[in-house]
Amino acid sequence: MKIAFIALMIAGVAFAQEVKIIPVDKFPSTVSYDGKIYFQASADICVKAGYRLIPGKPTTPEGKRVKSETLVQDDKKADYVKYVIVYEDIPEPVPVVPEILTNVPAEKVVFNFTTNGVFRGVTWLDAPKTNEVRE
């Protein structure tokens, strides 16, 4: 019983080792795996070494942008990876409110400065009555 338990523990440790996924467009012809170099490696050896084929990237839906993107092992095909993409809405741009300017001829405006030449303000000579300050 002890020997069977130890064998199961060793097998569990061997399966628990996570193979690092190496995404590729096509499998390499030479693979280094388990301390050996394989020439003209089969797809099975490439998968055991951690190589996975990348599928075409899906297009981003209209009005969305990619928030995060990761590659994970495909559940259905052992020799492929798949994209796990989280999308978010593109925020609406903040409308720029233009500044309302009034064209006033230079003869109707007086600029005030101090004796040192520091700007103090502007007086509009024929300003409408609504712009006057009541005292």
PyMOL CGO cylinders between C-alpha atoms (Angstrom):
from pymol import cmd
from pymol.cgo import CYLINDER

trace = [
    CYLINDER, 0.00, 0.00, 0.00, 2.84, 2.37, 0.83, 0.3, 1, 1, 1, 1, 1, 1,
    CYLINDER, 2.84, 2.37, 0.83, 4.53, 1.73, -2.50, 0.3, 1, 1, 1, 1, 1, 1,
    CYLINDER, 4.53, 1.73, -2.50, 1.30, 2.45, -4.41, 0.3, 1, 1, 1, 1, 1, 1,
    CYLINDER, 1.30, 2.45, -4.41, 0.82, 5.68, -2.45, 0.3, 1, 1, 1, 1, 1, 1,
    CYLINDER, 0.82, 5.68, -2.45, 4.40, 6.81, -3.17, 0.3, 1, 1, 1, 1, 1, 1,
    CYLINDER, 4.40, 6.81, -3.17, 3.98, 5.96, -6.86, 0.3, 1, 1, 1, 1, 1, 1,
    CYLINDER, 3.98, 5.96, -6.86, 0.78, 8.02, -6.99, 0.3, 1, 1, 1, 1, 1, 1,
    CYLINDER, 0.78, 8.02, -6.99, 2.51, 10.97, -5.27, 0.3, 1, 1, 1, 1, 1, 1,
    CYLINDER, 2.51, 10.97, -5.27, 5.40, 10.90, -7.75, 0.3, 1, 1, 1, 1, 1, 1,
    CYLINDER, 5.40, 10.90, -7.75, 3.00, 10.68, -10.69, 0.3, 1, 1, 1, 1, 1, 1,
    CYLINDER, 3.00, 10.68, -10.69, 0.97, 13.58, -9.26, 0.3, 1, 1, 1, 1, 1, 1,
    CYLINDER, 0.97, 13.58, -9.26, 4.10, 15.73, -8.95, 0.3, 1, 1, 1, 1, 1, 1,
    CYLINDER, 4.10, 15.73, -8.95, 5.05, 14.91, -12.55, 0.3, 1, 1, 1, 1, 1, 1,
    CYLINDER, 5.05, 14.91, -12.55, 1.62, 15.94, -13.81, 0.3, 1, 1, 1, 1, 1, 1,
    CYLINDER, 1.62, 15.94, -13.81, 1.48, 18.99, -11.55, 0.3, 1, 1, 1, 1, 1, 1,
    CYLINDER, 1.48, 18.99, -11.55, 4.51, 20.53, -13.24, 0.3, 1, 1, 1, 1, 1, 1,
    CYLINDER, 4.51, 20.53, -13.24, 3.11, 23.24, -15.44, 0.3, 1, 1, 1, 1, 1, 1,
    CYLINDER, 3.11, 23.24, -15.44, 4.60, 23.41, -18.93, 0.3, 1, 1, 1, 1, 1, 1,
    CYLINDER, 4.60, 23.41, -18.93, 5.28, 26.98, -19.97, 0.3, 1, 1, 1, 1, 1, 1,
    CYLINDER, 5.28, 26.98, -19.97, 3.22, 27.79, -23.06, 0.3, 1, 1, 1, 1, 1, 1,
    CYLINDER, 3.22, 27.79, -23.06, 5.26, 29.06, -25.99, 0.3, 1, 1, 1, 1, 1, 1,
    CYLINDER, 5.26, 29.06, -25.99, 2.90, 30.49, -28.64, 0.3, 1, 1, 1, 1, 1, 1,
    CYLINDER, 2.90, 30.49, -28.64, 4.11, 29.99, -32.24, 0.3, 1, 1, 1, 1, 1, 1,
    CYLINDER, 4.11, 29.99, -32.24, 2.67, 30.35, -35.74, 0.3, 1, 1, 1, 1, 1, 1,
    CYLINDER, 2.67, 30.35, -35.74, 4.03, 26.92, -36.78, 0.3, 1, 1, 1, 1, 1, 1,
    CYLINDER, 4.03, 26.92, -36.78, 5.78, 24.16, -34.88, 0.3, 1, 1, 1, 1, 1, 1,
    CYLINDER, 5.78, 24.16, -34.88, 9.60, 24.29, -34.95, 0.3, 1, 1, 1, 1, 1, 1,
    CYLINDER, 9.60, 24.29, -34.95, 11.54, 21.49, -36.66, 0.3, 1, 1, 1, 1, 1, 1,
    CYLINDER, 11.54, 21.49, -36.66, 14.14, 21.22, -33.86, 0.3, 1, 1, 1, 1, 1, 1,
    CYLINDER, 14.14, 21.22, -33.86, 12.93, 20.97, -30.26, 0.3, 1, 1, 1, 1, 1, 1,
    CYLINDER, 12.93, 20.97, -30.26, 14.81, 20.62, -26.98, 0.3, 1, 1, 1, 1, 1, 1,
    CYLINDER, 14.81, 20.62, -26.98, 12.68, 18.68, -24.51, 0.3, 1, 1, 1, 1, 1, 1,
    CYLINDER, 12.68, 18.68, -24.51, 13.39, 16.55, -21.46, 0.3, 1, 1, 1, 1, 1, 1,
    CYLINDER, 13.39, 16.55, -21.46, 17.17, 16.93, -21.85, 0.3, 1, 1, 1, 1, 1, 1,
    CYLINDER, 17.17, 16.93, -21.85, 17.11, 15.73, -25.47, 0.3, 1, 1, 1, 1, 1, 1,
    CYLINDER, 17.11, 15.73, -25.47, 17.17, 17.47, -28.82, 0.3, 1, 1, 1, 1, 1, 1,
    CYLINDER, 17.17, 17.47, -28.82, 14.58, 16.26, -31.34, 0.3, 1, 1, 1, 1, 1, 1,
    CYLINDER, 14.58, 16.26, -31.34, 15.16, 16.92, -35.04, 0.3, 1, 1, 1, 1, 1, 1,
    CYLINDER, 15.16, 16.92, -35.04, 12.09, 16.88, -37.30, 0.3, 1, 1, 1, 1, 1, 1,
    CYLINDER, 12.09, 16.88, -37.30, 9.96, 16.86, -34.14, 0.3, 1, 1, 1, 1, 1, 1,
    CYLINDER, 9.96, 16.86, -34.14, 6.38, 15.71, -34.38, 0.3, 1, 1, 1, 1, 1, 1,
    CYLINDER, 6.38, 15.71, -34.38, 3.46, 17.83, -33.24, 0.3, 1, 1, 1, 1, 1, 1,
    CYLINDER, 3.46, 17.83, -33.24, 3.15, 15.62, -30.13, 0.3, 1, 1, 1, 1, 1, 1,
    CYLINDER, 3.15, 15.62, -30.13, 6.76, 16.34, -29.06, 0.3, 1, 1, 1, 1, 1, 1,
    CYLINDER, 6.76, 16.34, -29.06, 6.26, 20.07, -29.71, 0.3, 1, 1, 1, 1, 1, 1,
    CYLINDER, 6.26, 20.07, -29.71, 3.13, 20.07, -27.52, 0.3, 1, 1, 1, 1, 1, 1,
    CYLINDER, 3.13, 20.07, -27.52, 4.98, 18.24, -24.74, 0.3, 1, 1, 1, 1, 1, 1,
    CYLINDER, 4.98, 18.24, -24.74, 7.77, 20.85, -24.97, 0.3, 1, 1, 1, 1, 1, 1,
    CYLINDER, 7.77, 20.85, -24.97, 5.19, 23.61, -24.48, 0.3, 1, 1, 1, 1, 1, 1,
    CYLINDER, 5.19, 23.61, -24.48, 4.72, 24.90, -28.03, 0.3, 1, 1, 1, 1, 1, 1,
    CYLINDER, 4.72, 24.90, -28.03, 1.17, 25.87, -28.97, 0.3, 1, 1, 1, 1, 1, 1,
    CYLINDER, 1.17, 25.87, -28.97, -0.23, 27.22, -32.22, 0.3, 1, 1, 1, 1, 1, 1,
    CYLINDER, -0.23, 27.22, -32.22, -1.78, 30.69, -32.12, 0.3, 1, 1, 1, 1, 1, 1,
    CYLINDER, -1.78, 30.69, -32.12, -5.13, 31.11, -33.89, 0.3, 1, 1, 1, 1, 1, 1,
    CYLINDER, -5.13, 31.11, -33.89, -6.06, 34.28, -35.74, 0.3, 1, 1, 1, 1, 1, 1,
    CYLINDER, -6.06, 34.28, -35.74, -6.82, 37.15, -33.41, 0.3, 1, 1, 1, 1, 1, 1,
    CYLINDER, -6.82, 37.15, -33.41, -10.53, 38.06, -33.34, 0.3, 1, 1, 1, 1, 1, 1,
    CYLINDER, -10.53, 38.06, -33.34, -11.56, 41.51, -34.49, 0.3, 1, 1, 1, 1, 1, 1,
    CYLINDER, -11.56, 41.51, -34.49, -12.51, 44.06, -31.87, 0.3, 1, 1, 1, 1, 1, 1,
    CYLINDER, -12.51, 44.06, -31.87, -16.26, 44.85, -31.83, 0.3, 1, 1, 1, 1, 1, 1,
    CYLINDER, -16.26, 44.85, -31.83, -17.40, 48.29, -32.95, 0.3, 1, 1, 1, 1, 1, 1,
    CYLINDER, -17.40, 48.29, -32.95, -17.33, 50.85, -30.13, 0.3, 1, 1, 1, 1, 1, 1,
    CYLINDER, -17.33, 50.85, -30.13, -15.11, 48.68, -27.90, 0.3, 1, 1, 1, 1, 1, 1,
    CYLINDER, -15.11, 48.68, -27.90, -11.40, 48.53, -27.08, 0.3, 1, 1, 1, 1, 1, 1,
    CYLINDER, -11.40, 48.53, -27.08, -9.22, 45.79, -25.58, 0.3, 1, 1, 1, 1, 1, 1,
    CYLINDER, -9.22, 45.79, -25.58, -8.89, 46.09, -21.81, 0.3, 1, 1, 1, 1, 1, 1,
    CYLINDER, -8.89, 46.09, -21.81, -6.84, 42.93, -21.24, 0.3, 1, 1, 1, 1, 1, 1,
    CYLINDER, -6.84, 42.93, -21.24, -5.63, 40.08, -23.41, 0.3, 1, 1, 1, 1, 1, 1,
    CYLINDER, -5.63, 40.08, -23.41, -4.08, 36.74, -22.42, 0.3, 1, 1, 1, 1, 1, 1,
    CYLINDER, -4.08, 36.74, -22.42, -3.24, 33.46, -24.14, 0.3, 1, 1, 1, 1, 1, 1,
    CYLINDER, -3.24, 33.46, -24.14, -4.43, 30.27, -22.41, 0.3, 1, 1, 1, 1, 1, 1,
    CYLINDER, -4.43, 30.27, -22.41, -4.47, 26.57, -23.28, 0.3, 1, 1, 1, 1, 1, 1,
    CYLINDER, -4.47, 26.57, -23.28, -7.39, 25.64, -25.54, 0.3, 1, 1, 1, 1, 1, 1,
    CYLINDER, -7.39, 25.64, -25.54, -9.69, 23.11, -23.84, 0.3, 1, 1, 1, 1, 1, 1,
    CYLINDER, -9.69, 23.11, -23.84, -10.71, 21.40, -27.08, 0.3, 1, 1, 1, 1, 1, 1,
    CYLINDER, -10.71, 21.40, -27.08, -7.35, 21.17, -28.88, 0.3, 1, 1, 1, 1, 1, 1,
    CYLINDER, -7.35, 21.17, -28.88, -4.16, 20.29, -27.01, 0.3, 1, 1, 1, 1, 1, 1,
    CYLINDER, -4.16, 20.29, -27.01, -1.86, 21.85, -29.62, 0.3, 1, 1, 1, 1, 1, 1,
    CYLINDER, -1.86, 21.85, -29.62, -3.58, 25.27, -29.70, 0.3, 1, 1, 1, 1, 1, 1,
    CYLINDER, -3.58, 25.27, -29.70, -3.89, 28.28, -27.43, 0.3, 1, 1, 1, 1, 1, 1,
    CYLINDER, -3.89, 28.28, -27.43, -6.81, 30.67, -27.42, 0.3, 1, 1, 1, 1, 1, 1,
    CYLINDER, -6.81, 30.67, -27.42, -7.20, 34.35, -26.71, 0.3, 1, 1, 1, 1, 1, 1,
    CYLINDER, -7.20, 34.35, -26.71, -9.08, 35.46, -23.61, 0.3, 1, 1, 1, 1, 1, 1,
    CYLINDER, -9.08, 35.46, -23.61, -9.91, 39.09, -24.32, 0.3, 1, 1, 1, 1, 1, 1,
    CYLINDER, -9.91, 39.09, -24.32, -11.82, 41.49, -22.08, 0.3, 1, 1, 1, 1, 1, 1,
    CYLINDER, -11.82, 41.49, -22.08, -13.35, 44.44, -23.90, 0.3, 1, 1, 1, 1, 1, 1,
    CYLINDER, -13.35, 44.44, -23.90, -14.48, 47.79, -22.55, 0.3, 1, 1, 1, 1, 1, 1,
    CYLINDER, -14.48, 47.79, -22.55, -16.59, 50.53, -24.08, 0.3, 1, 1, 1, 1, 1, 1,
    CYLINDER, -16.59, 50.53, -24.08, -14.78, 53.44, -25.66, 0.3, 1, 1, 1, 1, 1, 1,
    CYLINDER, -14.78, 53.44, -25.66, -15.84, 56.52, -23.67, 0.3, 1, 1, 1, 1, 1, 1,
    CYLINDER, -15.84, 56.52, -23.67, -17.59, 59.29, -25.51, 0.3, 1, 1, 1, 1, 1, 1,
    CYLINDER, -17.59, 59.29, -25.51, -15.34, 62.28, -26.08, 0.3, 1, 1, 1, 1, 1, 1,
    CYLINDER, -15.34, 62.28, -26.08, -16.12, 65.31, -23.95, 0.3, 1, 1, 1, 1, 1, 1,
    CYLINDER, -16.12, 65.31, -23.95, -17.52, 68.01, -26.23, 0.3, 1, 1, 1, 1, 1, 1,
    CYLINDER, -17.52, 68.01, -26.23, -15.44, 71.16, -26.31, 0.3, 1, 1, 1, 1, 1, 1,
    CYLINDER, -15.44, 71.16, -26.31, -17.59, 74.20, -25.64, 0.3, 1, 1, 1, 1, 1, 1,
    CYLINDER, -17.59, 74.20, -25.64, -16.18, 77.09, -27.63, 0.3, 1, 1, 1, 1, 1, 1,
    CYLINDER, -16.18, 77.09, -27.63, -15.47, 80.29, -25.74, 0.3, 1, 1, 1, 1, 1, 1,
    CYLINDER, -15.47, 80.29, -25.74, -17.92, 83.04, -26.64, 0.3, 1, 1, 1, 1, 1, 1,
    CYLINDER, -17.92, 83.04, -26.64, -15.99, 86.03, -27.86, 0.3, 1, 1, 1, 1, 1, 1,
    CYLINDER, -15.99, 86.03, -27.86, -17.27, 89.52, -28.59, 0.3, 1, 1, 1, 1, 1, 1,
    CYLINDER, -17.27, 89.52, -28.59, -15.70, 91.57, -31.32, 0.3, 1, 1, 1, 1, 1, 1,
    CYLINDER, -15.70, 91.57, -31.32, -15.24, 95.10, -29.97, 0.3, 1, 1, 1, 1, 1, 1,
    CYLINDER, -15.24, 95.10, -29.97, -13.48, 97.80, -31.98, 0.3, 1, 1, 1, 1, 1, 1,
    CYLINDER, -13.48, 97.80, -31.98, -10.29, 99.20, -30.40, 0.3, 1, 1, 1, 1, 1, 1,
    CYLINDER, -10.29, 99.20, -30.40, -11.82, 102.72, -30.09, 0.3, 1, 1, 1, 1, 1, 1,
    CYLINDER, -11.82, 102.72, -30.09, -14.47, 101.43, -27.67, 0.3, 1, 1, 1, 1, 1, 1,
    CYLINDER, -14.47, 101.43, -27.67, -12.03, 99.77, -25.23, 0.3, 1, 1, 1, 1, 1, 1,
    CYLINDER, -12.03, 99.77, -25.23, -9.58, 101.30, -22.77, 0.3, 1, 1, 1, 1, 1, 1,
    CYLINDER, -9.58, 101.30, -22.77, -6.79, 99.13, -21.33, 0.3, 1, 1, 1, 1, 1, 1,
    CYLINDER, -6.79, 99.13, -21.33, -5.64, 100.09, -17.83, 0.3, 1, 1, 1, 1, 1, 1,
    CYLINDER, -5.64, 100.09, -17.83, -2.04, 99.64, -16.67, 0.3, 1, 1, 1, 1, 1, 1,
    CYLINDER, -2.04, 99.64, -16.67, -0.13, 100.59, -13.53, 0.3, 1, 1, 1, 1, 1, 1,
    CYLINDER, -0.13, 100.59, -13.53, 2.82, 103.01, -13.66, 0.3, 1, 1, 1, 1, 1, 1,
    CYLINDER, 2.82, 103.01, -13.66, 5.13, 99.98, -13.76, 0.3, 1, 1, 1, 1, 1, 1,
    CYLINDER, 5.13, 99.98, -13.76, 3.36, 98.65, -16.87, 0.3, 1, 1, 1, 1, 1, 1,
    CYLINDER, 3.36, 98.65, -16.87, 1.42, 95.82, -15.17, 0.3, 1, 1, 1, 1, 1, 1,
    CYLINDER, 1.42, 95.82, -15.17, -1.97, 95.12, -16.77, 0.3, 1, 1, 1, 1, 1, 1,
    CYLINDER, -1.97, 95.12, -16.77, -4.91, 95.98, -14.46, 0.3, 1, 1, 1, 1, 1, 1,
    CYLINDER, -4.91, 95.98, -14.46, -7.96, 95.48, -16.62, 0.3, 1, 1, 1, 1, 1, 1,
    CYLINDER, -7.96, 95.48, -16.62, -10.15, 96.61, -19.51, 0.3, 1, 1, 1, 1, 1, 1,
    CYLINDER, -10.15, 96.61, -19.51, -12.98, 99.13, -19.60, 0.3, 1, 1, 1, 1, 1, 1,
    CYLINDER, -12.98, 99.13, -19.60, -15.59, 98.81, -22.32, 0.3, 1, 1, 1, 1, 1, 1,
    CYLINDER, -15.59, 98.81, -22.32, -16.62, 102.39, -23.04, 0.3, 1, 1, 1, 1, 1, 1,
    CYLINDER, -16.62, 102.39, -23.04, -20.09, 101.84, -24.54, 0.3, 1, 1, 1, 1, 1, 1,
    CYLINDER, -20.09, 101.84, -24.54, -20.99, 98.60, -22.75, 0.3, 1, 1, 1, 1, 1, 1,
    CYLINDER, -20.99, 98.60, -22.75, -24.68, 97.69, -22.76, 0.3, 1, 1, 1, 1, 1, 1,
    CYLINDER, -24.68, 97.69, -22.76, -26.67, 98.59, -19.66, 0.3, 1, 1, 1, 1, 1, 1,
    CYLINDER, -26.67, 98.59, -19.66, -26.94, 94.92, -18.64, 0.3, 1, 1, 1, 1, 1, 1,
    CYLINDER, -26.94, 94.92, -18.64, -23.19, 94.78, -18.02, 0.3, 1, 1, 1, 1, 1, 1,
    CYLINDER, -23.19, 94.78, -18.02, -23.16, 97.66, -15.53, 0.3, 1, 1, 1, 1, 1, 1,
    CYLINDER, -23.16, 97.66, -15.53, -22.71, 96.89, -11.85, 0.3, 1, 1, 1, 1, 1, 1,
    CYLINDER, -22.71, 96.89, -11.85, -25.44, 98.30, -9.62, 0.3, 1, 1, 1, 1, 1, 1,
    CYLINDER, -25.44, 98.30, -9.62, -24.27, 100.13, -6.55, 0.3, 1, 1, 1, 1, 1, 1,
]
cmd.load_cgo(trace, "trace")
